[in-house]
Amino acid sequence: MFVLSGEFDYYYRPAGSNETPKKIGFSKGSMVFTPPMEEHATVFLEDTDLIVMSRNPRDQTAYESDVVRVELVEPKTRLLK
């Protein structure tokens, strides 16, 4: 993801881990790479424009078959789960 404008917090940890997620803040001009087997979440702090790229197709069917949903953080309070 390349940030054109805006700001967000990015939470991440290894897939299947029970460790507390780490957090990095990103803003305009930043780039984020999510490696395979990483649980991650974004909490947008303001309206944000991103360019998102993927090596996999991103049609809904392909996307859903590649995703396992977990809740790392409560978005409104930003409390870690």
Residue frames as a rotation matrix with the C-alpha (Angstrom) as fourth column:
MET 1
0.589 0.808 0.000 0.00
0.808 -0.589 0.000 0.00
0.000 0.000 -1.000 0.00
PHE 2
-0.656 -0.711 0.254 1.32
0.708 -0.696 -0.117 3.45
0.261 0.103 0.960 -0.90
VAL 3
0.077 0.687 -0.722 -0.22
0.848 -0.426 -0.315 6.36
-0.524 -0.588 -0.616 1.01
LEU 4
-0.211 -0.047 0.976 -1.22
0.769 -0.625 0.136 9.26
0.604 0.779 0.168 -1.24
SER 5
-0.437 0.117 0.892 -2.82
-0.452 -0.886 -0.106 11.23
0.778 -0.450 0.439 1.59
GLY 6
0.642 0.760 0.102 -4.15
-0.416 0.233 0.879 10.67
0.645 -0.606 0.466 5.08
GLU 7
-0.479 -0.746 0.462 -2.97
-0.790 0.138 -0.597 8.72
0.382 -0.651 -0.656 8.08
PHE 8
0.673 0.697 -0.246 -3.54
-0.486 0.668 0.563 5.32
0.557 -0.259 0.789 9.64
ASP 9
-0.087 -0.619 0.781 -2.20
-0.918 0.354 0.179 2.89
-0.387 -0.701 -0.599 12.22
TYR 10
0.276 0.034 -0.961 -1.15
-0.616 0.774 -0.149 -0.56
0.738 0.633 0.235 11.01
TYR 11
0.218 -0.116 0.969 -1.31
-0.873 0.421 0.247 -3.46
-0.437 -0.900 -0.009 13.49
TYR 12
0.412 -0.128 -0.902 0.38
-0.631 0.674 -0.384 -6.78
0.657 0.728 0.196 12.74
ARG 13
0.005 -0.472 0.881 1.63
-0.816 0.507 0.277 -10.10
-0.578 -0.721 -0.383 14.13
PRO 14
-0.890 -0.354 -0.286 2.47
-0.455 0.725 0.518 -13.58
0.024 0.591 -0.806 12.79
ALA 15
-0.031 0.917 -0.397 -0.56
-0.718 0.256 0.647 -15.60
0.695 0.305 0.651 11.67
GLY 16
0.412 0.350 -0.841 -1.94
0.208 0.863 0.460 -17.79
0.887 -0.365 0.283 14.45
SER 17
-0.651 -0.743 -0.157 0.04
0.375 -0.134 -0.917 -15.97
0.660 -0.656 0.366 17.13
ASN 18
0.480 0.754 -0.448 -1.40
0.794 -0.156 0.588 -14.91
0.373 -0.638 -0.673 20.48
GLU 19
-0.491 -0.734 -0.470 1.22
0.853 -0.514 -0.089 -12.21
-0.176 -0.444 0.878 20.96
THR 20
0.301 0.545 -0.783 0.16
0.371 -0.823 -0.430 -8.58
-0.879 -0.160 -0.450 21.30
PRO 21
0.594 -0.061 0.802 0.08
0.796 -0.102 -0.597 -6.98
0.118 0.993 -0.012 17.84
LYS 22
-0.484 -0.755 -0.442 2.76
0.686 -0.641 0.343 -4.39
-0.543 -0.137 0.829 17.05
LYS 23
0.675 0.738 0.000 1.71
0.617 -0.564 -0.549 -0.99
-0.405 0.370 -0.836 15.70
ILE 24
-0.641 -0.765 0.058 3.25
0.671 -0.522 0.527 1.36
-0.373 0.377 0.848 13.15
GLY 25
0.334 0.721 -0.608 1.80
0.228 -0.687 -0.690 4.72
-0.915 0.092 -0.393 12.08
PHE 26
-0.486 -0.444 0.753 1.76
0.825 0.050 0.563 5.63
-0.287 0.895 0.342 8.38
SER 27
0.311 0.542 -0.781 1.07
0.132 -0.838 -0.529 8.90
-0.941 0.061 -0.332 6.57
LYS 28
0.947 0.157 -0.280 1.48
-0.221 -0.316 -0.923 10.54
-0.233 0.936 -0.264 3.17
GLY 29
0.358 -0.834 -0.421 4.40
-0.863 -0.123 -0.489 9.12
0.356 0.538 -0.764 1.19
SER 30
-0.281 -0.434 0.856 4.69
-0.773 0.631 0.067 5.93
-0.569 -0.643 -0.513 3.27
MET 31
-0.003 0.256 -0.967 4.66
-0.752 0.637 0.171 2.43
0.659 0.728 0.190 1.84
VAL 32
0.003 0.117 0.993 3.49
-0.837 0.544 -0.062 -0.73
-0.547 -0.831 0.100 3.61
PHE 33
-0.306 -0.088 -0.948 4.26
-0.662 0.735 0.145 -4.30
0.684 0.672 -0.284 2.59
THR 34
0.320 0.453 0.832 2.30
-0.874 0.480 0.075 -7.16
-0.365 -0.752 0.549 4.17
PRO 35
-0.684 -0.627 -0.373 4.17
-0.718 0.667 0.198 -10.46
0.125 0.403 -0.907 3.86
PRO 36
0.000 0.665 -0.747 2.41
-0.269 0.719 0.641 -13.82
0.963 0.201 0.178 3.64
MET 37
0.112 0.156 -0.981 1.15
0.690 0.698 0.190 -15.34
0.715 -0.699 -0.029 6.89
GLU 38
-0.937 -0.322 -0.133 0.82
0.322 -0.656 -0.683 -12.04
0.132 -0.683 0.718 8.73
GLU 39
0.156 0.964 -0.214 -2.38
0.986 -0.141 0.084 -11.00
0.051 -0.224 -0.973 10.51
HIS 40
-0.885 -0.466 -0.024 -2.87
0.466 -0.885 -0.012 -7.28
-0.016 -0.022 1.000 10.03
ALA 41
0.283 0.956 -0.081 -5.39
0.952 -0.290 -0.099 -4.52
-0.119 -0.049 -0.992 10.53
THR 42
-0.738 -0.425 0.523 -5.56
0.494 -0.870 -0.010 -0.86
0.459 0.251 0.852 9.57
VAL 43
0.195 0.743 -0.641 -7.27
0.909 -0.382 -0.166 1.83
-0.368 -0.550 -0.750 11.64
PHE 44
-0.224 -0.227 0.948 -7.70
0.750 -0.661 0.019 5.00
0.623 0.715 0.319 9.61
LEU 45
-0.417 -0.062 -0.907 -7.23
0.794 -0.511 -0.330 8.17
-0.443 -0.857 0.263 11.64
GLU 46
-0.171 0.410 -0.896 -8.53
-0.381 -0.866 -0.323 10.42
-0.909 0.286 0.304 8.86
ASP 47
0.891 0.453 -0.013 -9.75
-0.155 0.278 -0.948 10.11
-0.426 0.847 0.318 5.27
THR 48
-0.113 -0.983 0.145 -6.95
-0.356 0.176 0.918 8.31
-0.928 0.052 -0.370 3.44
ASP 49
0.810 0.230 -0.539 -6.18
-0.581 0.195 -0.790 7.65
-0.077 0.953 0.292 -0.23
LEU 50
0.032 -0.771 0.636 -4.08
-0.354 0.586 0.728 4.56
-0.935 -0.249 -0.255 -0.98
ILE 51
0.227 -0.052 -0.973 -2.70
-0.897 0.377 -0.229 2.76
0.379 0.925 0.039 -3.97
VAL 52
0.212 -0.073 0.974 -2.96
-0.619 0.761 0.192 -0.96
-0.756 -0.644 0.116 -3.17
MET 53
0.062 -0.295 -0.953 -1.12
-0.916 0.363 -0.172 -3.59
0.397 0.884 -0.248 -5.17
SER 54
0.319 0.065 0.945 -1.15
-0.588 0.796 0.144 -7.37
-0.743 -0.602 0.292 -4.93
ARG 55
-0.760 -0.581 -0.289 0.43
-0.605 0.471 0.643 -10.28
-0.237 0.664 -0.709 -6.72
ASN 56
-0.747 0.568 0.346 -2.90
0.523 0.823 -0.223 -12.16
-0.411 0.015 -0.911 -6.45
PRO 57
-0.521 0.682 0.513 -6.12
0.362 -0.368 0.856 -11.33
0.773 0.632 -0.056 -8.30
ARG 58
-0.983 0.150 -0.105 -8.32
0.033 -0.420 -0.907 -9.07
-0.180 -0.895 0.408 -6.17
ASP 59
-0.347 0.931 -0.113 -11.75
-0.394 -0.035 0.918 -9.99
0.851 0.363 0.379 -7.49
GLN 60
0.130 0.475 0.870 -14.11
-0.970 -0.120 0.211 -10.82
0.205 -0.872 0.445 -4.62
THR 61
0.938 0.258 -0.229 -13.96
-0.232 0.963 0.136 -14.61
0.256 -0.075 0.964 -5.04
ALA 62
0.258 -0.927 -0.273 -10.14
0.404 0.360 -0.841 -14.76
0.878 0.107 0.467 -5.09
TYR 63
-0.348 -0.368 0.862 -9.89
-0.514 -0.695 -0.504 -12.25
0.784 -0.618 0.052 -2.25
GLU 64
0.431 0.620 0.656 -12.30
-0.889 0.166 0.427 -14.13
0.156 -0.767 0.622 0.04
SER 65
0.908 -0.109 -0.404 -10.54
0.090 0.994 -0.066 -17.46
0.409 0.024 0.912 -0.60
ASP 66
-0.010 -1.000 0.003 -7.24
0.429 -0.007 -0.903 -15.87
0.903 -0.008 0.429 0.55
VAL 67
-0.357 -0.050 0.933 -8.57
-0.557 -0.790 -0.255 -14.14
0.750 -0.611 0.254 3.70
VAL 68
-0.124 0.351 -0.928 -9.04
0.796 0.594 0.118 -15.36
0.593 -0.724 -0.353 7.26
ARG 69
0.198 0.272 0.942 -10.71
-0.152 -0.941 0.304 -12.67
0.968 -0.203 -0.145 9.36
VAL 70
-0.092 -0.236 -0.967 -9.33
0.954 0.257 -0.154 -11.96
0.285 -0.937 0.202 12.84
GLU 71
0.770 0.332 0.545 -9.89
0.170 -0.930 0.327 -8.92
0.615 -0.159 -0.772 15.03
LEU 72
-0.141 -0.939 -0.313 -6.57
0.785 0.087 -0.613 -7.55
0.603 -0.332 0.725 16.27
VAL 73
-0.955 -0.177 -0.237 -7.86
0.276 -0.821 -0.499 -4.20
-0.107 -0.542 0.833 17.48
GLU 74
0.091 0.990 -0.111 -11.22
0.900 -0.130 -0.415 -2.59
-0.425 -0.062 -0.903 18.26
PRO 75
-0.251 -0.323 0.912 -11.32
0.849 -0.526 0.048 0.20
0.465 0.787 0.407 15.65
LYS 76
0.548 0.543 0.636 -13.25
0.259 -0.833 0.489 2.83
0.795 -0.103 -0.597 17.63
THR 77
0.981 -0.169 0.095 -11.25
-0.140 -0.283 0.949 2.57
-0.134 -0.944 -0.301 20.85
ARG 78
0.404 -0.849 -0.340 -8.04
-0.558 0.065 -0.827 1.20
0.724 0.524 -0.448 19.28
LEU 79
0.233 -0.287 0.929 -7.78
-0.868 0.370 0.332 -1.25
-0.439 -0.884 -0.163 22.16
LEU 80
-0.568 -0.528 -0.632 -5.83
-0.749 0.649 0.131 -4.36
0.341 0.548 -0.764 21.26
LYS 81
0.593 0.796 -0.116 -7.73
-0.722 0.591 0.361 -7.66
0.356 -0.130 0.925 21.29
